[in-house]
Amino acid sequence: MNAPFKKVLIANRGEIAVRVIRACHEMGIRTVAVFSEADRDALHVRYAHEAYLIGPPPSSESYLRIDKILDVARHSGAEAIHPGYGFLSENDAFSRACREAGVVFIGPPPEAMEAMGDKVRSRELMTKAGVNVVPGSPPLTDGKDAVRYAERIGYPVLLKASSGGGGKGMRVVRSSTEMPSLLAQAQGEARSSFGDETVFLEKYIERPRHIEVQVLADAHGNCVHFGERECSIQRRHQKLIEESPSPVIDAKTRETIGAMAVTAAKACGYVSAGTVEMLRSADGSFYFMEMNTRLQVEHPVTEMVYGVDLVKAMIDIAGGAKLPWTQDLIVARGHAIECRIIAEDPARNFMPAPGLIRALRGPSGPGVRYDGGVYGGYTVPVHYDPMLAKLITWGGDRNEAAARMVRALDELRVDGVKTSIAFHRRVMTHPAFLAGELHTGFLEEHPELLFSGTDPWLSEVAVLAAAVHHFRRLEQLSLRAPQAAASGRTSTWKRGAHVGWRR
Ligand code: MV4
């Protein structure tokens, strides 16, 4: 099929900008990058056909500037904009501004983003559509109101911000005496983070698994799902490892939660790639949590298992194409795992560790996909998320994918900055991970994973050092000593000329 656009602007940076550029180039679409003053040397600037400076390093003055990005679209003649993830990707005002400027937004319509952006509203919409949501309350007015709803739901309950996301403004409440102070805290955090202090209550699901369903919807009313991803290995709402399929989901459950996700997407008039986040409680129940109205970081695990290019699909859908699949044509094969390679120190609370990457060797070989945004000699800027790359492995089954991940992590060398590589290797060989015993408290339950025993790279260096020492000793024993013993008449000078001068 012909590409729907001649030129696309990528309103992002780092690995996802590179990922989108790759899809465009495969489709024969010319690409336009935008970059901040901190990103003159960035990889996405080098890969795109054209690149435009849009402002100083802070994202509020560059990657979040709708006006500047639309100026570049007009100036360069780009007909469409892909927002990637983060930055403006879930900003309904941006989707609307594109529409008004006559530029195609490669993502959902603003109305769907608005409907899903407000938690209270999306809960209502999902309940009406018949989607299973966590038992909860309407927006709370005061402490008394909150206690009344909490008693009806049953403790423990969770206070959540209606405009929230990423766990901000969330508080677990275990009894009525805690309610007044925790309510005030949640409201305060919601106001300062989102400028909206609306909070509500939900039944608190203990140690849930985070399972999300990938959907694709076109503008003609068709919607399909591509199974689930499990993202239970996370730290303070930052996902670190994701996989598809989830080790606990069978074909029948997949059909059920897939249908749930399609219902959710249709209920809000969704178009493009989207993700329906669910919690799975220990008893196996699934609850709708929220819908992410963007392409997600972890989309490659779905691509590997389903043999689909979600970014190309987004571009075709934005150009008005109908989905080329019906649900029965979407078939999973094997298992994929993703490790986020971040410039952070796991042993120091995942403290960001940006800086100069002195050398870098990317892994490759069977079943390996390496989506990187950096190169050797590049300095990771302090202004943005320090994710360097995503390493994804595919295998016929979960064990093969995990074994390939260990092998690929060993091939991957990042010199100069602290990274999560050794941490990932420890997880990949941990019995609880290999048994598929995942939940959102996994790292709290296994804190030993955060600290390095011996870095496998260092043990390799130690083996080499031992070998060098060993062979030097051998030389001393077998070359010098026997020679000296066998020919007592050989002068020290002659021996020196033959074997070199040694201690
Ligand atoms: C919950 C929950 C337990 N019960 N809701 C965290 C961020 C937001 N996306 C939803 N979150 C949660 N909502 C109820 N009713 C537990 C979490 C949660 C979580 C969810 C997904 C992935 C990691 C998490 C870590 C801690 C808490």
Residues whose N, C-alpha, C, O or C-beta is under 5 A from the ligand:
A	BS01	MV4	V134 L158 G166 G167 E202 K203 Y204 I205 H210 T440
